[in-house]
Amino acid sequence: MEWKLFANLAETAGRKDIALDLDDDATVEDALEALFERHPDLQAEVYENGELAEHIRLLVDGTDPFATADGYETRLDADAELALFPPVSGG
């Protein structure tokens, strides 16, 4: 599976794309833990009080697993694309 990181999250990790090899029964939570293990500085930007920060958006294959699936317990396919978006501003 692959993480896509945007804006300051990509800057913190030093890259926009991060490939991970996880077990077939991996969940969104497992993928987040593996991402933070590889790039620990991201955790402070993505989590608040042990949960996904309210201003961060996480998508799995283009959909929000917290709105359309089982949140952290959503099962992932081996070829899943996960994305993390920080707040967007501009004009």
C-alpha positions in Angstrom: 0.0 0.0 0.0 1.1 3.5 -0.5 0.7 6.8 1.5 0.3 10.1 -0.4 1.3 13.1 1.7 0.5 16.7 0.9 1.8 20.1 1.8 3.6 20.4 5.1 3.1 16.7 5.8 5.2 15.8 2.7 7.8 18.4 3.8 8.0 16.8 7.3 8.5 13.3 5.8 10.8 14.5 3.1 8.7 12.8 0.4 5.2 12.8 -1.0 4.9 9.0 -1.5 5.7 6.3 1.0 5.2 2.6 0.1 4.6 0.2 3.0 4.4 -3.6 3.1 1.8 -4.6 5.6 -0.1 -7.8 6.3 -3.1 -8.7 4.3 -5.4 -8.0 7.2 -3.9 -4.6 7.9 -6.2 -1.8 9.1 -6.1 2.0 8.8 -4.7 2.1 12.3 -1.9 -0.4 11.3 -1.0 1.8 8.3 -0.9 4.9 10.5 1.3 3.1 13.0 3.7 1.9 10.3 3.8 5.4 8.8 4.7 7.0 12.2 7.3 4.3 12.8 9.0 5.2 9.6 8.5 9.0 10.0 7.9 9.8 13.7 7.8 13.5 13.2 4.5 13.1 11.4 2.7 11.9 14.4 2.8 15.3 16.1 1.3 16.9 13.0 -1.4 14.3 12.4 -2.5 13.2 15.9 -4.0 15.2 18.8 -4.5 13.4 22.1 -3.9 10.0 20.4 -6.6 10.6 17.7 -6.5 11.9 14.2 -6.5 15.7 14.5 -9.8 17.3 13.5 -8.2 19.4 10.8 -6.5 16.4 9.1 -8.2 14.5 6.4 -7.4 10.8 5.7 -8.7 9.1 2.6 -8.5 5.4 1.5 -8.8 5.0 -2.2 -10.4 8.4 -2.4 -13.0 7.9 0.4 -13.2 8.9 4.0 -13.1 5.6 6.1 -14.5 7.5 9.1 -17.6 8.5 7.1 -18.1 5.5 4.9 -16.4 2.5 6.6 -15.1 1.4 10.0 -12.7 4.3 10.7 -9.4 3.0 12.2 -10.6 -0.6 11.9 -11.2 -0.3 8.1 -9.5 -3.2 6.4 -7.1 -2.3 3.6 -6.2 -4.1 0.3 -2.5 -4.7 -0.4 -2.7 -2.1 -3.2 -4.7 0.5 -1.2 -3.8 4.2 -1.6 -4.0 6.2 1.6 -3.7 10.0 1.6 -3.2 12.6 4.4 -4.2 16.2 3.8 -3.5 19.1 6.2 -5.7 22.2 6.3 -5.8 24.0 3.0 -5.7 27.7 2.8 -5.3 30.2 0.0 -7.2 32.4 -2.2 
